[in-house]
Amino acid sequence: MSPLWIVRRIGFYVLITVVLAFFAVPMLWLASAPFDSKPGLGLRWPDWTFSNVSATFAHPYTLSSLVNSLILCAIATVVTTVLAALAAYALSRVRMPGRDLLLYLLLLLSSVVTGTAAMVPIFVMMLQLGLINSQFGTALVIAGGMLPAAIFILKDFMDAVPRSYEESARVFGASPRQVLSHVVLPVARPGVATIFVWAFVNAWGNFLLPFLLLRDVGQQPAAVLLRTLYDEGGSANLTVIPVFSLLYSIPVVVLYLFVSKRYGFRFHGGIKS
């Protein structure tokens, strides 16, 4: 073995170690700081206590903000998944002029016209509709922002479903609704699961839209409440923030474990290998 090869191998392992530490250190802090009697921004062995948990649950909006996040995510995720499945199936099966151009325009507009750029017209529209401080209205806005990309992604899964399956179902008298619900969607289930997880994670971490459209603190989700956790001096309240952050991460971790166990994240277009 040449010295150059040895140096490259050492450099490779050092790089991997640095990358792993970059992701592991925040996770270790998140797991230890909530149970440390004197939590700080550094990583150390905790002085175990559960007083931080009690202080976090004593906050008047801790539980309500988490419930609000679940409500917003449930509505936005279901709306995005259902509408994306219907639109993707229609675009996959119906031949019309300019279909591919329409898909790319949807994806382009969803990338260029971001939530920040469209925030003023969205706020004015919601104000005129009387949907400020409406969790349902906010969830629909979040879903609308995710729909173009969801349709674009899910169409590839719909394209991979063999048309012969649908033709066989129609021979036996299945209606279009039955073909979609009993034939196409079960075969494209990995793609639907992909969109479901993607939509939930994006809705769960959305800060800007709920912050602007939900002015009542009692209706704001956890992502918005997290920025208000300061002490009297204006510093970050490290007694409450670590515990709240841990609670905030649990739904996403649970969803990841459930989908990983169910699918193993081995997603393929149409049929699972």
C-alpha positions in Angstrom: 0.0 0.0 0.0 1.4 3.4 -1.0 1.6 6.3 1.4 -0.8 8.3 -0.8 -3.4 5.6 -0.5 -3.1 5.5 3.3 -3.4 9.3 3.4 -6.6 9.2 1.3 -8.1 6.5 3.5 -7.4 8.5 6.6 -8.8 11.6 5.1 -11.9 9.7 4.0 -12.6 8.4 7.5 -11.9 11.8 9.1 -14.4 13.3 6.7 -17.0 10.6 7.6 -16.4 11.2 11.3 -16.9 15.0 11.0 -20.1 14.5 9.0 -21.5 12.0 11.5 -20.5 14.3 14.4 -22.2 17.2 12.7 -25.5 15.3 12.7 -25.0 13.4 16.0 -24.1 16.2 18.3 -27.5 18.1 18.0 -29.4 14.8 18.4 -27.4 14.0 21.6 -28.1 17.5 22.9 -31.8 17.0 22.2 -31.8 13.7 24.1 -29.8 14.9 27.1 -30.6 18.6 27.7 -34.3 18.1 28.6 -33.2 16.1 31.7 -30.3 18.3 32.7 -30.8 20.5 35.8 -28.6 23.2 34.3 -29.0 22.9 30.5 -26.7 24.9 28.3 -25.9 25.1 24.6 -23.0 22.7 25.0 -23.0 18.9 25.2 -22.3 17.3 28.5 -23.4 14.5 30.7 -26.7 15.7 32.3 -27.4 16.2 35.9 -30.6 14.2 35.8 -33.8 15.9 36.7 -37.5 16.0 35.6 -38.1 19.5 36.8 -37.7 20.8 33.2 -40.5 18.6 32.0 -42.8 19.9 34.7 -41.9 23.5 33.8 -42.6 22.9 30.2 -46.0 21.4 30.8 -46.8 24.3 33.2 -46.5 26.6 30.2 -50.1 27.5 29.2 -49.7 26.9 25.5 -47.4 23.8 25.4 -50.1 21.1 24.8 -52.5 23.3 22.8 -49.7 24.3 20.3 -48.9 20.7 19.7 -52.5 19.8 19.2 -52.8 22.8 16.8 -49.8 21.5 14.9 -51.4 18.1 14.6 -54.7 19.6 13.4 -53.0 21.8 10.8 -50.8 18.9 9.6 -53.7 16.4 9.4 -55.8 18.7 7.3 -53.0 19.9 5.0 -51.6 16.3 4.6 -55.0 14.7 3.8 -56.0 17.5 1.4 -52.6 17.4 -0.4 -52.5 13.6 -0.7 -56.1 13.2 -1.9 -56.0 16.0 -4.4 -52.5 15.1 -5.6 -53.7 11.5 -6.2 -56.7 12.5 -8.2 -54.9 15.1 -10.3 -51.9 12.9 -10.9 -54.1 10.0 -12.0 -56.0 12.3 -14.4 -52.8 13.8 -15.8 -51.3 10.3 -16.2 -54.3 8.8 -18.1 -55.8 11.7 -20.0 -54.0 12.7 -23.1 -54.3 16.5 -23.7 -52.2 19.1 -25.6 -49.6 20.8 -23.4 -49.9 18.3 -20.5 -46.2 18.0 -19.9 -45.7 21.7 -20.2 -48.5 22.2 -17.6 -46.7 19.9 -15.2 -43.4 21.7 -15.5 -45.1 25.0 -15.2 -46.7 23.8 -11.9 -43.4 22.7 -10.6 -41.7 25.9 -11.7 -44.3 28.1 -10.2 -44.2 26.2 -6.9 -40.4 26.7 -6.7 -40.2 30.3 -7.9 -43.3 31.7 -6.2 -42.4 30.7 -2.7 -44.4 31.4 0.4 -42.3 34.5 1.1 -42.8 36.0 -2.3 -46.5 35.4 -2.3 -47.2 36.3 1.3 -48.7 39.7 0.7 -51.4 38.6 -1.8 -52.1 35.5 0.3 -52.6 37.6 3.4 -54.9 40.0 1.5 -56.9 37.2 0.0 -57.3 35.5 3.4 -58.3 38.8 5.0 -61.0 39.4 2.4 -62.3 35.9 2.8 -62.4 36.3 6.6 -60.1 33.4 7.1 -57.5 35.1 9.3 -57.2 33.1 12.6 -58.8 30.1 10.8 -56.9 26.8 11.2 -58.8 25.2 8.4 -58.0 28.2 6.0 -54.3 28.2 7.0 -54.1 24.4 6.4 -55.7 24.9 2.9 -53.1 27.5 2.1 -50.3 25.2 3.2 -51.8 22.4 1.2 -52.1 24.6 -1.9 -48.4 25.4 -1.7 -47.4 21.7 -1.6 -49.9 20.5 -4.3 -47.9 21.3 -7.5 -44.8 19.4 -6.3 -46.9 16.5 -5.0 -48.7 16.2 -8.3 -45.5 16.2 -10.2 -43.9 13.5 -8.0 -47.0 11.3 -7.8 -47.6 11.3 -11.5 -44.5 9.2 -12.1 -45.9 6.5 -9.8 -49.3 6.6 -11.6 -47.5 6.3 -15.0 -45.8 3.1 -13.7 -49.2 1.4 -12.9 -49.9 -1.1 -15.8 -52.9 0.0 -17.8 -53.8 -3.7 -18.2 -54.8 -3.8 -14.5 -57.4 -1.1 -15.2 -58.7 -2.7 -18.4 -59.2 -6.0 -16.6 -61.1 -4.3 -13.8 -63.4 -2.6 -16.4 -64.0 -5.9 -18.1 -65.5 -7.1 -14.8 -67.7 -4.1 -14.5 -65.7 -1.8 -12.2 -66.6 1.8 -12.2 -64.0 4.6 -12.7 -64.1 5.3 -8.9 -63.6 1.6 -8.1 -60.7 1.3 -10.6 -59.0 4.2 -8.9 -59.6 3.1 -5.3 -59.3 -0.7 -5.7 -56.7 -1.0 -8.5 -54.6 2.0 -9.1 -54.1 3.4 -5.6 -53.2 0.0 -4.0 -50.5 -0.5 -6.6 -49.2 3.1 -6.3 -49.4 2.9 -2.5 -45.6 3.5 -2.1 -45.9 6.8 -4.0 -49.0 7.8 -2.0 -47.0 7.0 1.2 -44.1 9.1 -0.1 -46.4 12.1 -0.6 -48.1 11.6 2.7 -44.8 11.7 4.6 -43.4 14.5 2.6 -46.5 16.6 3.1 -46.7 15.9 6.8 -43.1 16.9 7.4 -43.4 20.1 5.4 -46.6 21.1 7.1 -45.2 20.2 10.5 -42.2 22.5 10.1 -44.0 25.4 8.4 -43.5 28.6 10.3 -44.2 31.6 8.1 -47.8 30.9 7.0 -49.2 30.1 10.5 -47.2 33.0 12.0 -48.9 35.5 9.6 -52.3 34.0 9.3 -52.9 32.8 12.9 -52.8 35.9 15.1 -54.4 34.3 18.1 -51.7 32.6 20.3 -54.2 29.9 21.3 -54.4 28.8 17.7 -50.8 28.9 16.8 -48.9 25.7 16.2 -45.7 24.5 18.0 -43.4 25.9 15.2 -44.6 29.4 16.0 -44.8 29.0 19.8 -41.2 27.8 19.8 -39.9 31.3 18.9 -41.7 32.8 22.0 -40.0 30.7 24.6 -37.8 33.3 26.2 -37.3 34.3 29.9 -37.8 37.7 31.4 -34.4 38.9 30.3 -35.0 38.1 26.6 -32.7 35.1 26.6 -33.7 31.7 25.3 -35.4 29.7 28.1 -33.2 26.7 28.1 -35.3 25.1 30.8 -38.3 24.8 28.5 -36.9 24.9 25.0 -35.1 21.5 25.1 -38.2 19.6 26.4 -40.5 21.4 24.0 -38.1 20.6 21.1 -38.1 17.0 22.1 -41.9 16.9 22.2 -42.0 18.7 18.9 -39.8 16.1 17.2 -41.7 13.0 18.4 -44.5 13.0 15.8 -42.1 13.1 12.9 -39.9 10.4 14.4 -42.9 8.2 15.1 -44.1 8.7 11.5 -40.6 7.9 10.2 -40.5 4.6 12.2 -44.0 3.6 11.1 -43.3 4.2 7.4 -39.8 2.7 7.7 -41.3 -0.5 9.2 -44.1 -0.6 6.7 -42.2 0.1 3.5 -38.5 0.3 4.6 -38.3 3.4 2.4 -37.9 1.1 -0.6 -40.1 3.2 -2.9 -40.4 2.4 -6.6 -42.7 3.8 -9.2 -45.9 1.8 -9.4 -45.1 -1.7 -8.2 -42.9 -2.3 -5.2 -40.0 -4.7 -6.0 
